[in-house]
Amino acid sequence: MSVFVAGVCVFWALTQVTRQIAQDDAREHARNVQGWTRVMILSSKRLSLPAPGTVEERIPVKDLLLPYRYTGLRLLAAGEGRYYVVPNDWNVENADAIYAVRESDDVWISVQAP
């Protein structure tokens, strides 16, 4: 029984240490938003990206399929056709918004090197 209890305690301690290391790493990564991959979004209609630092432009070309351009965004994560983006001035400490954008026929996403 004492071996089982010791094993559970060791497992719990390792879990706590791993969790703390992951949180510290995430905080450090979040402090350097300007170094993250840049994102530009083209859309057929306006998107709800109201954050300061995000630039919305309507491209004044007649019959353009994707007339709305969004810049000032950085890539947080991507997968399965979804892109999680944040504005350039995003601050993890303020719990600023993270936007999930799905690529489709109406939305084109360009990922650019920092």
C-alpha positions in Angstrom: 0.0 0.0 0.0 2.8 2.4 0.8 4.4 1.8 -2.6 1.1 2.7 -4.3 0.7 5.9 -2.2 4.3 6.9 -3.0 3.7 6.2 -6.7 0.6 8.4 -6.7 2.5 11.2 -4.9 5.4 11.0 -7.4 2.9 11.1 -10.3 1.1 14.1 -8.8 4.4 15.9 -8.2 5.5 15.3 -11.8 2.1 16.5 -13.1 2.4 19.7 -11.1 6.0 20.4 -12.3 5.0 19.7 -15.9 2.0 22.0 -15.7 4.2 24.8 -14.2 6.8 24.5 -16.9 4.1 24.6 -19.6 2.5 27.7 -18.1 5.9 29.5 -17.9 6.7 28.5 -21.5 3.3 29.8 -22.7 3.7 33.1 -20.9 7.2 33.6 -22.4 5.9 32.8 -25.9 3.0 35.2 -25.4 5.3 38.1 -24.6 6.8 38.1 -28.1 3.7 38.5 -30.3 5.5 40.6 -32.8 7.8 37.7 -33.6 4.9 35.4 -34.5 3.9 34.5 -38.0 1.9 37.3 -39.7 -1.5 36.6 -41.2 -3.5 38.4 -43.9 -7.2 37.5 -44.4 -9.2 38.2 -47.5 -13.0 37.9 -47.2 -16.1 38.3 -49.3 -17.9 40.0 -46.4 -17.0 41.9 -43.3 -15.6 39.9 -40.4 -16.0 40.6 -36.7 -12.4 41.5 -35.9 -12.8 44.7 -33.9 -9.6 44.7 -31.9 -7.3 47.7 -32.0 -4.3 47.0 -34.2 -6.3 45.0 -36.7 -6.6 46.9 -40.0 -9.8 46.3 -42.1 -9.6 47.6 -45.7 -12.2 47.5 -48.4 -10.4 47.1 -51.7 -12.1 49.5 -54.2 -12.2 47.2 -57.2 -15.5 46.5 -58.8 -16.8 42.8 -58.8 -13.9 41.6 -56.6 -14.7 38.3 -55.0 -12.8 39.0 -51.8 -12.9 42.8 -51.3 -12.2 42.9 -47.5 -8.6 42.7 -46.4 -7.5 42.2 -42.8 -3.9 42.8 -41.6 -2.3 43.4 -38.3 -2.9 39.8 -37.2 -0.5 37.1 -35.9 -0.9 33.3 -36.0 -1.4 31.6 -32.6 -2.3 28.1 -33.9 -3.7 26.4 -37.0 -5.2 23.1 -37.9 -8.0 21.5 -39.9 -8.7 24.6 -41.9 -9.0 26.8 -38.8 -6.7 29.6 -37.9 -6.5 31.1 -34.5 -5.3 34.6 -34.8 -4.6 37.5 -32.5 -4.0 41.2 -33.1 -0.5 42.6 -33.1 -1.0 44.3 -29.8 -2.5 41.2 -28.1 -1.7 40.8 -24.5 -2.2 37.5 -22.7 -2.2 39.2 -19.3 -5.2 41.3 -20.3 -7.1 38.2 -21.5 -7.5 39.8 -24.9 -9.6 38.0 -27.5 -8.4 35.2 -29.8 -10.2 34.9 -33.1 -11.0 31.6 -34.9 -11.2 32.0 -38.6 -12.2 29.1 -40.9 -10.8 29.0 -44.4 -13.5 28.6 -47.0 -14.5 29.7 -50.5 -15.5 33.1 -48.9 -12.3 33.5 -46.8 -8.7 33.2 -47.9 -5.9 33.2 -45.4 -2.3 34.0 -46.1 0.4 33.0 -43.6 3.6 35.1 -43.9 7.0 34.7 -42.3 7.5 37.2 -39.4 
